[in-house]
Amino acid sequence: MASEREQNLEKFKNEDHSAFVVGYTGETGKEIVKELNESKPFKRVVLIGRRQTNITEKLGKEFEERVVDFDNLDQYKEAFEGCDVGFNALGTTRGKSGVEGFVKVDNDYVMKTAEIAKTSGCKHFIHSSSQGTDKNSSFLYPRIKGQVEESLKVLHFERLSIFRPGILICDREESRPGETVLRTVLKPIFYFFPTAISTPTEMVARAMVNNAISAPSENKTELFENKAIHMLAGNLKPKPSEMVKPKKKTESQDNQEL
């Protein structure tokens, strides 16, 4: 995997790509930025967020930070211009933001970002979702996550990569008591079965960046479940057909290549 990654990285660098990252102040987003800063696959990286963080002072010269209002994102289209790859790590929880806030961030902001990115020339959209998403679920979190995945598909990016990590392992700056309790209860499973239901945020980020620099698969929509994320990050050796889960077509979808 290491030599293949180096070959992909070198080839990708020579193609002069540019990227944007939304959600870069979150736990996964911070790891994406760290990975991009270390591997430097892009000639330009635009960090798009709601507040100024001055994070670029500690990053390479290819990074720039743009402050936007996600409620009026149409007014900031220029922030996305010239970026052919987009990383989405936007997300919150019902507990932190309430039902309305959760839907606004995880659905409205994500979809508006994707729509503007598409019209601004983004060819490859890399989206961080969640394990267990289901657009028909009676539960809010998996239902919204699943609905967003479906909505992203109909935007028809040249390449759409959806990542479904399990429980994220990280040292959060914010307090999430329920998540802390869950991690404590499930700690033995994390230890003995590390790829079953959990993924460290740095591994998600590495997999997303590895996906960005790799050649596209035959499917315009690539779906990476938890174990596949570990594989793509280089944590496991892949078995045949385990890396990318192809999207099954129904008769009604035959006329729209995803």
C-alpha positions in Angstrom: 0.0 0.0 0.0 2.8 2.4 0.9 4.6 2.2 -2.5 1.3 2.3 -4.4 0.3 5.4 -2.4 3.6 7.1 -3.2 3.1 6.4 -6.9 -0.4 7.7 -6.8 0.7 10.8 -4.8 3.5 11.6 -7.3 1.2 11.3 -10.3 -1.5 13.3 -8.6 0.8 16.1 -7.7 2.0 16.4 -11.3 -1.6 17.0 -12.4 -1.9 20.3 -10.4 -5.2 19.8 -8.5 -6.8 22.2 -6.1 -9.2 21.3 -3.2 -11.5 22.8 -0.7 -12.4 21.5 2.8 -15.6 22.3 4.7 -15.9 21.3 8.3 -12.2 21.7 8.9 -12.6 22.7 12.6 -14.3 19.4 13.5 -12.4 16.3 14.6 -12.4 14.6 11.2 -11.8 17.9 9.4 -8.8 18.7 11.5 -7.3 15.4 10.6 -8.0 15.9 6.9 -6.1 19.2 7.0 -3.2 17.6 8.9 -3.0 14.8 6.3 -3.1 17.3 3.4 -0.4 19.4 5.0 1.8 16.4 5.5 1.4 14.8 2.1 0.8 18.0 0.1 -1.1 16.5 -2.9 -2.7 19.8 -3.9 -1.2 23.0 -5.2 -4.0 24.9 -3.5 -6.3 24.1 -0.5 -9.1 26.4 0.5 -10.4 26.0 4.0 -14.0 27.2 4.0 -15.7 27.9 7.4 -17.9 30.1 9.5 -15.1 31.8 11.5 -11.5 32.9 11.2 -9.2 30.5 13.0 -5.8 31.6 11.6 -5.0 27.9 11.2 -3.1 28.7 8.0 -0.3 30.3 10.0 0.8 26.7 11.0 0.2 25.2 7.5 2.0 25.2 4.2 1.8 28.1 1.7 -0.8 26.3 -0.4 -3.5 26.7 2.3 -5.8 29.7 2.5 -8.8 30.3 4.8 -12.1 31.7 3.6 -14.9 32.8 6.0 -18.4 32.3 4.7 -22.0 32.5 5.9 -23.5 29.0 5.3 -27.0 30.5 5.5 -26.1 32.7 2.5 -23.6 30.6 0.7 -24.6 31.7 -2.7 -22.8 35.0 -1.9 -19.5 33.2 -1.5 -19.3 31.1 -4.7 -15.9 32.5 -5.5 -14.5 30.5 -2.5 -15.1 27.3 -4.4 -13.9 28.4 -7.8 -10.9 26.5 -9.2 -11.3 23.6 -6.8 -11.8 20.3 -8.7 -11.8 18.2 -5.5 -13.9 18.8 -2.4 -13.8 17.3 1.1 -16.9 17.5 3.2 -16.6 17.0 7.0 -19.5 19.1 8.0 -21.6 17.6 10.8 -23.1 18.1 14.2 -25.5 16.2 16.5 -29.0 16.5 17.7 -27.8 16.7 21.3 -25.5 19.7 20.5 -27.7 21.6 18.0 -31.2 20.4 18.5 -33.3 18.8 15.7 -33.5 22.0 13.6 -29.8 22.7 14.0 -28.8 19.2 13.1 -30.9 19.2 9.9 -29.6 22.6 8.9 -25.9 21.6 9.2 -26.0 17.9 8.1 -28.5 18.4 5.3 -29.0 22.0 4.2 -25.4 23.2 4.6 -23.9 20.0 3.1 -26.3 20.1 0.1 -25.8 23.8 -0.6 -22.0 23.3 -0.4 -22.2 20.4 -2.9 -24.5 22.2 -5.3 -22.2 25.3 -5.4 -19.1 23.1 -5.6 -20.6 21.3 -8.6 -21.5 24.5 -10.5 -18.0 25.9 -9.7 -16.2 23.0 -11.3 -15.7 20.4 -8.6 -15.3 17.0 -10.2 -14.7 14.8 -7.2 -16.7 15.3 -4.0 -15.6 13.3 -1.0 -18.3 13.1 1.7 -18.0 11.9 5.3 -21.2 10.2 6.3 -21.8 7.6 9.0 -22.2 3.8 9.4 -25.8 2.7 9.4 -27.3 5.4 7.3 -30.8 4.7 6.0 -33.0 7.2 4.2 -36.1 5.3 5.3 -35.1 5.0 9.0 -37.6 6.1 11.7 -34.6 7.6 13.5 -33.5 11.1 12.7 -29.7 10.7 12.5 -29.5 7.8 10.1 -32.4 9.1 8.0 -30.9 12.5 7.4 -27.5 11.0 6.7 -29.1 8.5 4.2 -31.2 11.2 2.5 -28.1 13.4 2.0 -26.3 10.5 0.4 -29.1 10.0 -2.1 -29.3 13.7 -2.8 -25.6 13.9 -3.5 -25.9 11.1 -6.1 -28.4 13.0 -8.2 -26.0 16.0 -8.5 -24.0 13.8 -10.8 -20.4 14.6 -9.8 -17.9 13.0 -12.1 -16.8 11.1 -9.0 -18.6 10.9 -5.7 -16.9 9.1 -2.7 -19.0 8.4 0.4 -17.4 7.3 3.6 -19.4 5.6 6.3 -17.1 5.3 9.4 -18.3 3.7 12.5 -18.0 5.3 16.0 -15.2 7.9 15.6 -12.3 7.5 18.0 -10.7 10.8 18.9 -10.0 13.2 21.8 -12.8 15.7 21.4 -12.4 19.2 22.6 -16.1 19.5 23.2 -17.9 17.4 25.8 -20.3 14.7 24.6 -21.2 12.7 27.8 -23.4 10.1 25.9 -20.6 9.4 23.4 -18.1 9.0 26.2 -20.3 6.5 28.0 -20.8 4.5 24.8 -17.1 4.4 24.1 -16.4 3.1 27.6 -19.0 0.4 27.3 -17.7 -0.7 23.8 -14.0 -0.4 24.6 -13.5 -4.2 24.6 -15.0 -4.5 21.2 -12.8 -1.6 19.9 -9.8 -3.4 21.2 -10.5 -7.0 20.0 -12.4 -6.0 16.8 -10.9 -2.7 15.7 -12.5 -2.6 12.3 -16.0 -3.7 13.3 -17.8 -0.6 14.6 -15.1 2.1 15.2 -12.6 4.2 13.2 -10.0 6.7 14.5 -10.6 10.1 12.9 -7.0 10.2 11.6 -7.7 6.9 9.7 -10.9 8.4 8.2 -8.9 11.4 7.0 -6.0 9.3 5.6 -8.5 7.1 3.7 -10.3 10.2 2.3 -7.0 11.6 1.1 -5.8 8.3 -0.3 -9.1 8.1 -2.2 -8.6 11.6 -3.6 -5.2 10.8 -5.1 -6.1 7.4 -6.4 -7.5 6.5 -9.9 -11.3 6.4 -10.0 -13.1 3.0 -9.9 -15.6 1.9 -12.5 -18.4 3.3 -10.4 -19.0 7.1 -10.4 -20.3 6.6 -6.9 -17.9 4.9 -4.5 -19.2 3.7 -1.1 -16.7 2.9 1.7 -18.0 1.1 4.7 -16.1 1.0 8.0 -13.8 -2.0 7.2 -13.1 -0.6 3.7 -12.0 2.7 5.3 -9.4 0.8 7.4 -8.2 -0.9 4.3 -7.9 2.3 2.3 -6.1 4.0 5.1 -3.5 1.2 4.9 -4.5 -0.4 8.2 -5.6 -3.7 6.6 -4.7 -5.7 3.5 -7.7 -5.7 1.2 -9.4 -8.8 -0.1 -11.0 -8.9 -3.5 -14.2 -6.8 -3.8 -13.8 -5.4 -0.3 -12.4 -1.9 -1.2 -15.4 -0.3 -2.9 -19.0 -1.3 -2.6 -20.7 -0.7 -5.9 -24.0 1.0 -6.0 -26.8 -1.4 -7.1 -28.9 0.0 -9.9 -32.7 -0.3 -10.0 -34.6 -0.3 -13.3 -35.5 3.4 -12.7 -31.9 4.3 -12.3 -30.6 2.8 -15.5 -31.0 6.2 -17.3 -28.9 8.1 -14.7 -25.3 7.0 -14.3 -24.2 7.7 -10.8 
